[in-house]
């Protein structure tokens, strides 16, 4: 009799565990390199969602950046991703240079998170003053398929250079920082929020500055790439910067797969923008429903759209 009761109890516990496991929704968010902004911010967003929504398990993946995230999501490796608004535009257009002519529109937007700046880092005492001065130099242009790489190519092109004119290195944020500190690089590109942890780490050991664009250069860049807007980085942002610098910027956007349930995305959107004060990352100062609807070149998910319409932010 006792054995029978133990068997029954074991079966009940097993059934209960299996039921709870089945009720849990497992989701993944693909972000960026561990030294960038996407990865730690993605982790905080995942934690916020799991705290406020029951039976939700969100894992965070590091990746090669924006294009890599879109491809991973398209391949079913993640349900969410963080991307630059320029790269998501290229995916929908099937841009021949960025996506080899293949239209990828299996994702939609939840909302913009914060501005991303194209930061070209050199030593404070370097003789590199402009993008054109990078000719013949050892330069990290970001991981292959990352948004950084595309921005680097665009800025080099507008300065009359190609990758063949420099000695390109395809490094992640943390790899770029390490190589720069080891004097293996003359400059490196990073597209990220301000201030960037990798650049701050470098500047704590070696004074740095950013290469900016003048008004004419910025105007020319915007005429070709409408998603760029000028952003002034204040003097003192990084140790070694003794003057304001104007650089191109874009938006970092949270995206998701099209086929996710409307109620799920509505709740995730609501939780994110109404509990963002619980986020400790510095980028939370930009995260808001008002900012979320700006700079979105693709459709919103219906669940996110419903939330923004309720807030009076979309018609």
N, C-alpha and C positions, 0 to 999 in steps of 0.2 A: 504493500500500500504506500509506504513511504517512498519507494523507488518510483512508483507511478506518479505521485504528487510532484516529485523532483523533475520528472520528464515533462509533465504538464507545465510546470513553472518555467522550465527552460524554453519550452516551445513558445510560451506566452511572451517571455522576454525577447526571444529571437524575432517573433512576429512584430513586437513593438518597435524593436530596433530597425527592422527592415521597413516598416511603415514610415518611421521618422526619416530614414534615409531616402525613401522614395519621395517624401514630401519636400525635401530640400532641393532648391533650384541651384544648380552649379553653373557659374558664369565666369568668363575670363576677360580681363582687360589687358591689351598689349600696349606697351608704353614707349620706352626708349632706353638708352644706356643708363647704367646705375648712377653715373656722375652727373646726369642731366636733371631737368626739372620734371619731365614726364613721369619717370619711375617713382620718385617719392610722392609726388602729388597724386598719381594714380593709386598708390597704396593708401593714402589718406581718404580718397574718395571711396575706395572699396570698403574701408573700415567704417566710414560714415553710413554707407548703404546697409552694411550688415548689422550695424548697431540699431538702426531704426526700422528695418524691415525683417520680419521673422522668416525663418527657413530659407535664408539666402546665403550662399557661399561664393564669394568673389575672389578669384586668384589673380595675382598681378604678375605679368611676364615682362622681362626686359626684352629689348629688340633693337633692330638697326634704325628705327625711326619711322617717319611718316609713311613713306612708300611701303616699307616692310610691313607696317601695321595694316595698311589697306589690303595688301596681298594675303597676310595671315588671316584676316577676317574673311576675305573672299574665299579662302580655302577651308573655312570652318574651324580655324585654330583658336579663335576668340570671338566673343560677342560684342566687345567694346574696344575702342582704341582712341588714342590721342594723336592728332595730326595737325599739320599746318594747313591753313585755308587755301594756300596756293596748290599744294599737292592734291588735296581732295578735288579741287577744280580740274586739275589735269586728268585725274582718274575718270571723272564724268565725261570729259571731252575726248578721252582716248588719245591723249597727246602723243604724237609719234616719238618725240624725244624722251618722254618720261615713262610712258606705258606702252611703247612700241605699237601704237595705234589701237590697242585693246581698250574698249570702254569697260570700266569697272564701276557699276552703279548699284552694287548689292548692299551698300550702306547708306545711311542718312544721318542727319545731324541731330544732336541733342542740344548743343549750344556752345558758344565761344567761352573760353575760360580766362584768357589773359593775353596781352600782347607779347609777341616774340620778336626779338631784335637780332638782326644779322650783325654779329660782333666779330670783327677781325682784330685779333690780338697780336701785338708786337711788344718787344721790350721798350721800356720808356726811353732808353737812349739809342734806339734803333734809327738807322738812316732811312727806313721805310716810312714815307709820309703819305703816300696815296696807294690805291689799288694797283695802279700801273707800275709802281715800284716793286711789286712782287715778282716781276720778271726775273727768271733765273734763280729764284729763292726756293728753299725747302718749305713747303706749305702744306698743312693738313687741311683738306677740303671736306672732311667728314666721312663717315662710313658710307660705303656704296649703297645707293637706293635711299639714303636719308634725305630729309628736307634740306639739311645743311649743304649737302653735295650740290643740289640743284641751285640753291641760292648762291653758292660759291661760283658755279659756272656762269650764272647770270651776271654777277658783279664783275667777274673777270672779262666777260664778253663786252660789257659796256665800257670797260677800260681798254679795249682793244687787244685783249689777251685770250689765249686758249689754255687748256691744260698742258699742251705741249710747250708752252712758254715758261712754265714753272716746273718744279720738281714735286709733283703731287704725292701726298701721303693720305691714304684712306683710313683715318683713325677715328675712334670714338672720342667722346669728350675727355674721359679720364686718360686714355692713351695719348691724346693730344697734349694734355697738361703735363704728363710725365715726360714725353719726348721734348717738349719745350723747355722744361726745367733742366733736362739733360743736354741742352744746347744742340739737339738734333733737328730742331725746327727754327725757322726764322719768323714764322707767323702761323696762326691757325684760325680757322673759321669755326664759330659756334653760333647756331641760331637757337636762342633760348630766352627765357624771361630774365628780368634784371632784379638783383645781381645774380650771376650764374655761379654756383658753388665751385665748379672746376676752375674758373678764372679767378675767383677769390682765393682759392688755394694757391694758385700760381703767384698771385700778387702778394701773398703773405711771405713769399720767399724771394721774389724778384719783382721790382716795380715794372708795371706794364701801362700801356695806353691802347686806345682803340683807334682804328683808321676810319675816318668819317668821309662823308660825301658833301660837296658844296651844293649850292642851290641848283646850278645848271645840271650837275650830274644826277641829282635826285629827280629833277624834272624829266630828264631823258629816260631814266629808269622807269618812272611811273607811266610814261607814255607807252612803253612797251609792255609793262607788267602792272596792271591797274590795282592789283592787290597790295602793292607796297604803299606804305605811308611813312613820312619822316617822323622820327622820334629822337628827341634830344636827351642824351645821357649826361647827367650832371657831373661836373668836375668833382673828383673825390670818390666817385662810385667804386673805383678800384684804386688801390695804392699805386701812385705813379701818374694818375690822370690829374693834370693841373688845369684843364680847360674843358668846357662843355664840348660834346661831340655829337653831330647829327648822323644817325644811321638809319637804314631802312628797317621797317618792322611789318609784321603780319599778325594774324591771330592764331592762337592754339585753340583747337576745337575738339570737343568730345563727340565722338560718333558711335553709332551702333548698327548692328545688322537690321535690314529692313523688316525681317520676319518676326522680330520680337513682339510680344503681346503689347497692345496699346496701354492696358492697365499697368503693366510692369514698368514701362518707360515713363508713364505719367507719374507714378509713385517715386521712381528713382530721380526724376527731374525735380519734383517737389521737395524731396528730402535734401538733395544737393543744394538748391538755392535758398531753402528756408532754414537750413542748419549749417550754413557755411562758416559761421563763427566758431564752430567746433573744430574746424581745420586749423592746424598750427602752421602749415606752410605759408611762407611770405606771400605767395600768389593769391591768397584768399582776399586780399584787398581789392583785387580786380573782379573776383567772382561775384556776379550778381545777375538777376534776371534781366535787368536793363542791358547789361553788356552782352549777355548771352545771345541776343538776337542780332548782334552786329557782325558784319563781315562774313555772312554765311552764303557761299556760292552754290549750295546744293539744297534739296528739300529737307525740311525738318521731319523727324519721325512724328506720326500722328499723335502719339502720347505726349511728346514734348510740346508739340504745337497746341494741343488742348490746354496745357498748363499756361503757356505764354498768352494765349487768347483770354484765359480767365483773368490774367494779370493786366489785360488791356495793352499788351505790348505787340500783338500781331492783329491785323484786321480780321 
